[in-house]
Amino acid sequence: MSKLTIVANIIAKADKVELVKAELVKLIDVTRAEEGCINYDLHQDNENPAHFLFYENWQSRELWQTHMNNTHLADYMAATEGAVDSFVLNEMTHIG
């Protein structure tokens, strides 16, 4: 099984940027410690501070699915309910 790349784009509501950012930052260390996590890097757009992007690589889709079902992600979803305008996740394969 080839490694899986995840690109997640999160757009926070304008008045909830700091809340969403704080909750996203909480995910970094706990996720990096998970089995199968190669990298888990959070970015914030320089022009639009409400736009966050996670760039992730996982050893397999199965291990990423385990991550997606973990408690800390459920906690993030509860903490940011109503604070996110859009969330787009792409599962990608590295080709070169």
C-alpha positions in Angstrom: 0.0 0.0 0.0 1.4 3.4 -1.0 1.5 6.3 1.4 -1.5 8.6 1.5 -1.2 12.4 1.3 -4.0 14.5 2.8 -4.6 18.2 2.0 -7.3 19.7 4.3 -8.4 23.3 3.7 -10.3 24.9 6.6 -11.9 28.3 6.3 -12.9 29.8 9.6 -15.6 32.3 10.1 -14.1 35.8 10.2 -14.9 36.3 13.9 -13.7 32.8 14.9 -10.2 32.7 13.4 -8.4 32.6 16.7 -10.7 30.0 18.1 -10.2 27.7 15.1 -6.5 28.3 15.0 -6.1 27.4 18.7 -8.1 24.2 18.3 -6.2 23.2 15.1 -2.8 23.7 16.9 -4.0 21.4 19.7 -4.2 18.6 17.1 -0.5 18.8 16.0 1.5 17.1 18.7 -1.1 14.4 19.5 -1.5 13.5 15.8 2.3 13.5 15.1 2.6 10.8 17.8 0.1 8.6 16.1 1.0 5.3 14.4 1.5 5.9 10.7 1.8 9.7 10.7 4.8 10.8 8.6 4.1 14.5 8.8 1.2 16.7 9.9 1.9 20.3 9.1 -0.5 23.2 9.7 -0.3 26.4 7.6 -2.1 29.7 7.7 -2.6 31.8 4.6 -0.6 35.1 4.6 -3.3 37.0 2.8 -6.4 35.4 4.4 -5.8 34.5 8.0 -9.1 32.6 8.1 -7.7 30.0 5.7 -5.8 27.1 7.3 -4.3 24.2 5.5 -3.1 20.8 6.8 -0.5 19.0 4.7 -0.3 15.4 5.9 1.4 12.2 4.9 0.4 8.8 6.3 1.9 5.4 5.9 -1.4 4.0 4.7 -5.1 5.0 4.3 -6.0 2.6 7.1 -3.8 4.3 9.6 -5.2 7.7 8.5 -8.7 6.3 9.0 -7.7 5.4 12.6 -6.6 9.0 13.1 -9.9 10.3 11.7 -11.8 8.2 14.3 -9.7 9.4 17.3 -11.2 11.3 20.2 -9.1 14.4 19.7 -10.7 15.0 16.3 -14.1 14.6 17.8 -13.1 17.1 20.4 -12.0 19.5 17.7 -15.3 19.2 15.8 -17.2 19.9 19.0 -15.1 22.9 20.0 -15.3 24.5 16.5 -19.0 23.7 15.8 -20.5 26.7 14.0 -17.0 28.4 13.7 -16.0 27.0 10.3 -17.3 28.2 6.9 -15.9 25.4 4.9 -13.8 22.2 5.1 -12.5 20.5 2.0 -10.4 17.4 2.3 -8.5 15.8 -0.5 -6.9 12.3 -0.4 -4.0 12.3 -2.8 -1.2 10.0 -4.1 2.3 11.3 -4.5 3.5 10.7 -8.1 6.8 12.3 -8.4 
